[in-house]
Amino acid sequence: MESEVPKVHGRLTQAATHPLRVRFLRLLADRTSLTSGEALREIEQAGGEATLSEVGYHVRVLERLGAVKVASPATRERGISFRATDIGELLMLAIGAAPRRI
């Protein structure tokens, strides 16, 4: 168990090193799932700038770090939907965005 603490700490630190990753997690904290496209629309509505490929890249980084996982596959109407993992929810708390289920 003790060896898991540094792994989780490293994941949290790496996940929180980019503003788009933090923004995605903040948006996800208010929902059960979120797509990259939905996040992009929210970012643009708030006056932020990003491209879909940038958001998608950082969501994949969050997935690789274990902070999010696929909630449902892509459809014609909606891209791949992601939900937070336990690590993602811990990260949300660390950045001051309480996850919906807590």
Secondary structure as the mmCIF struct_conf table of DSSP 4:
data_model
#
loop_
_struct_conf.conf_type_id
_struct_conf.id
_struct_conf.beg_label_comp_id
_struct_conf.beg_label_asym_id
_struct_conf.beg_label_seq_id
_struct_conf.end_label_comp_id
_struct_conf.end_label_asym_id
_struct_conf.end_label_seq_id
TURN_TY1_P TURN_TY1_P1 GLU A 2 SER A 3
HELX_RH_AL_P HELX_RH_AL_P1 GLU A 4 ALA A 15
TURN_TY1_P TURN_TY1_P2 ALA A 16 THR A 17
BEND BEND1 HIS A 18 HIS A 18
HELX_RH_AL_P HELX_RH_AL_P2 PRO A 19 ALA A 29
TURN_TY1_P TURN_TY1_P3 ASP A 30 ASP A 30
BEND BEND2 ARG A 31 THR A 32
STRN STRN1 LEU A 34 THR A 35
HELX_RH_AL_P HELX_RH_AL_P3 SER A 36 GLN A 45
TURN_TY1_P TURN_TY1_P4 ALA A 46 GLY A 47
HELX_RH_AL_P HELX_RH_AL_P4 LEU A 52 ARG A 64
TURN_TY1_P TURN_TY1_P5 LEU A 65 GLY A 66
BEND BEND3 ALA A 67 ALA A 67
STRN STRN2 VAL A 68 SER A 72
BEND BEND4 ARG A 76 ARG A 78
STRN STRN3 SER A 81 ALA A 84
HELX_RH_AL_P HELX_RH_AL_P5 ASP A 86 ALA A 94
TURN_TY1_P TURN_TY1_P6 ILE A 95 GLY A 96
TURN_TY1_P TURN_TY1_P7 ARG A 100 ARG A 101
#
